[in-house]
Amino acid sequence: MKTPKRLEPLIDNGLIDEVIHSLKSGKEAAVYVVRCGTVICCAKVYKEADQRSFRQSVLYQEGRKVRNSRRARAMAKGSSYGRKEQESTWQSAEVTALYRLSEAGVRVPRPYDFIDGVLLMELLTDSDGNPAPRLNDLDLEPELARTYHRFLISQIVRMLCDGLIHGDLSEYNVLVGSDGPVIIDLPQAVDAAGNNNARMMLERDVANMTNYFGRFAPELLTTAYGKEMWKFYQSGELRLETQLTGYFEEDTKAPDVGGVMREIDAARKENEEKQLYKDSVRQ
């Protein structure tokens, strides 16, 4: 096929030897199957911000740290340099997440390199060597649906234990390779501790998985793994070996408003006494 313009520099520099064919084009990027020496892999070419259909980046970027203060100021002001840097940060977030999650044992594509907005990574295939299908393209037997659901819940737990939440997980960004489900598309991954929307995103990710697999195994629709998972995480008790039940009971106990007001009054009184003491010392 004709070499896409964005891949030409990688061919000129010998990083890619051949573009075999286009694999898919999504809201964030276009993906091509390429040959690098004797290895067949994927080249994910990120689209520019004005060409993407994904418009909620601010929601996901909350809590992401930018070490360079000049870049951070420019991004906050929204200057042309700032927008360019923000786009670079958005793209590199997936690369960082892939390396981090691979190290944590989460089943994601292995990243190989990232150059000028192009991510080279593992090509996932089925048992026949063909590109792995999306989860959405499969018709599952109930038992297999339960198995895949259980596995993906464990992967979400593993991600959360490492402090990350996918943020946009659904049957459309899970591939099913020869060794089972693989989570893909992570540029919007969020910091569980630094993003105020983390709980909502976690519960939405889990709900998307539950609703999909619930088509084949309806009993899954009554589970509440997302809420249970967050409760353990928030209390600092979530571990890889934590046994989740899928059952969660909301706390319906009325808040002790009187107790809260007494605590506030006590704190106010303590501060007033400290201030009076400081004033007397000055005099």
N, C-alpha and C positions, 0 to 999 in steps of 0.2 A: 504494500500500500504506500501511498505518498506520505512522506515523513511530515508530521505536524510541525509547524513553525517552532513551537516551544521546545520540541525535542531535538531540533537541529544542532544547537550548541553541544548537547550531550554526545551526539554522534561525532561531531567534529573533534571533540576532546577524547574520543575513544571509550567513553563510559557506557555507551549503548552501541551495539554492532548492527542491530536490525530491528525495525518496528514491524512486527508480524501482522497484527490486526487490532482494530478497536474492540474494546471489551464492553464498555458502557459509558454513558454520559449522564451524570446526575446533577443535582442542584448545586453541588459544591465543586465538582471536578469532573474531568474526563479521564478514563482509565484505558491504557493500552497494554497489550501483551508485547513484550520486547525480549530480545536476546542479548545477554551480556556475556560474551565468551561462549561457554557451553551451558550457561544457566538461563532458563526461561523464567522471567519474572514479570512483575507489573510496573508500569510507570504511571503514577497518579499525577496528573497535571491540574493544579488548582486554578480555578477560574478567578478572574479579577473581581473585586467587590461589586462593581457595577454590572457584572454579568451573572452574578449569583441570584438565585431565587430564595436563598436562606437569609432572612432579614432580622433575626433576633439576636445578633451577635453580642449586643450590650448586655443582655440578660445572662449570657454565658460567660462573659469576660470578667464579671465582678469577682474580685478576689485574686485575679491573676497578677503576679508581681512583675514589674519591669525594673530591672536593676539599674539601668542607665537613667539618671535623673533628667537629662536633656530629652531623651526619647519619651519619657513619661510625661514631661511638660508639653511636648509637641503633640502627643496623642490626646492629652486632655484638651488642648486648644483646638484640635481638629484642623491644623494646618496641612498643606499638601504633604510636607515631610512627615507630619504626624500620622496622616492617613496611610501613607506608604509603610511606615513602621508598624502601624496597627495591623495592616494586612499581613505583613511579614510575621508578626507575633501570632496572629490567628492561624496561619499555615503551619508554623513550626510547633504549635501546641499539639498537633496530632503526632508529629514525629517524637516529641518529648513523651507524650502519653504512651505511644507504642513501645518505646524502649523501656519506660518505667514499668508498664504492665507486663511486658515479656519477662522482665527480671522478677516480677512478683508471681509469675506462674499463671497469668491469665492467658487464655487462648485467643490471641490476636495475631494478625499477619506479622511475620518477622520483618522489621525494617532493615534495609541494606544501606541506603544513602539518601541524602536530601540536598539537591542542588538547584538553586534559582527557581524555586517554586515547583520543583518536580520531586516526588517521593518515589524512590525505587524500593520495592518490597516484594515479599513472597507471593507467588502466584498460587492460589488455593485451588486444588483440583479434586474431582470425585474419584471413585475407585477405578474408573476407566481412563483417567488422565485428562478428562475434559474440565473446563473451568467450573468450579463449584457453584451449584445453584443457590439462589437466595432461599431462605426459609419459607418465604411467602409462596414460592413456586412449588412447594411440596404438598402432597396429600398424605397425612400421617395416620397410622393406626393408633388407637388410644394408648397402648403401652409404650410405643415409641414417643408419642407426644409427652407422656409423663416423664420418660427418661430424659428427653431434651429439656423439658421445663426444669426438672431437678438440677440438671447440669448447669443451665444458664443462671438459675438462682444462686448456685454455688459460685459462679463466676462474678456475679454482681456483688456478692459478699466479699469475695477476694479483692475486687476493685475497691470496695468501700473500706476494707481493712487497710488498703494502701492509700486511702484518702481521696480517691477519685470516684466520680459518678459519670457515666456515659453522657446522660443528658438528652439523648435523642434515640434511645434504643427502641427498636421495633423489629418486626419480622422482615422488614426491608433492608436492615443492615446487620443481619446475621447470615453468614454463608454456612452451608453444610458440606464440609469437605469429607475426604475418605475416612477421617478419624473423628467426625462429629462436628458440632456447631463451632463457628469461629466468629467472634465479634469484630466488626469493621466500622469505619467511619467515625473517627474520634476527634475532629478538630474542635468540637464544642465541649469536650470533657471538662467538668467543673471540679473545683476544689471543694470537697465536702465540708471543710471547716471554715472556708473563707467566703462562701457564696450564700447569701440569705435565701436563695431559691433552691438550695441543695435538697432539702427534704421533699419539696414538691416534685423536683426532677427525679429523685430516686423513686418515689412512689409511682410516678408516671411511667418510668422505665419498667418497673415490676408489673404494673397494671397492663402495659402493652403486651408483655410476655404472657401474662396470665390470660388475658382476653384472647390472644391468638391460640394458645394451646388449649384453651377452654372450648374451642370449636370442636376439638377431637376428643377431649376428656372433660366433659362438663363439670365434674366435681371440683376441678381446679378453680372454677369461677367463685367459689365461696371462700377462698383463701385470702389472707392479708399479709403476705410475706413482707411487703414494703414497709408497712407500719411497724411490724414486729422487728424488722431489721434496723430501722431507724431508732427504735427505742433502745435496743442493745448498743448501737453506735453512740447515741447521745449520752448514755450512762457510762461509756468507756468499757463496756463488757463484750463488745462484738469481737469474736475470734474466728479464725478459719474453721475451728472445730466446734463452734457454737451450733447446737442442735436447734434448728428452727422448726416450728410446728405448723406455721401458716395461720395460726389462730391469734387474734389480737382483740382485747377488750378495751374499749375506750374508757378513760377515766371520767366518770360522770359526777364525781363528788364536787359539790359546790365549793368555790374558793373561799378561804377564810379571810374575808375582807377586813373584819375587825382585827384579826391578828396582824395583817399587813399594815394597817393604820397604826397599831400600837408600836410595831417595829419602826415605822417612819417617825412617829413622835419621839421615841426613845433616841433615835439617831439625831434628830433635830436638837433635842435637849442636850445631848452629849456635846454636839458642836457648839451650842451656845455657851455651855460651861467652859469649854476650851478657849473660846474667844474672850470670855470674861477674864479668865486667868492670864491670857496673853496681854490684855489691856492693863491688868493690875501690875504685871511685871514691868511693862513699859513706863507706867507712872512712878 
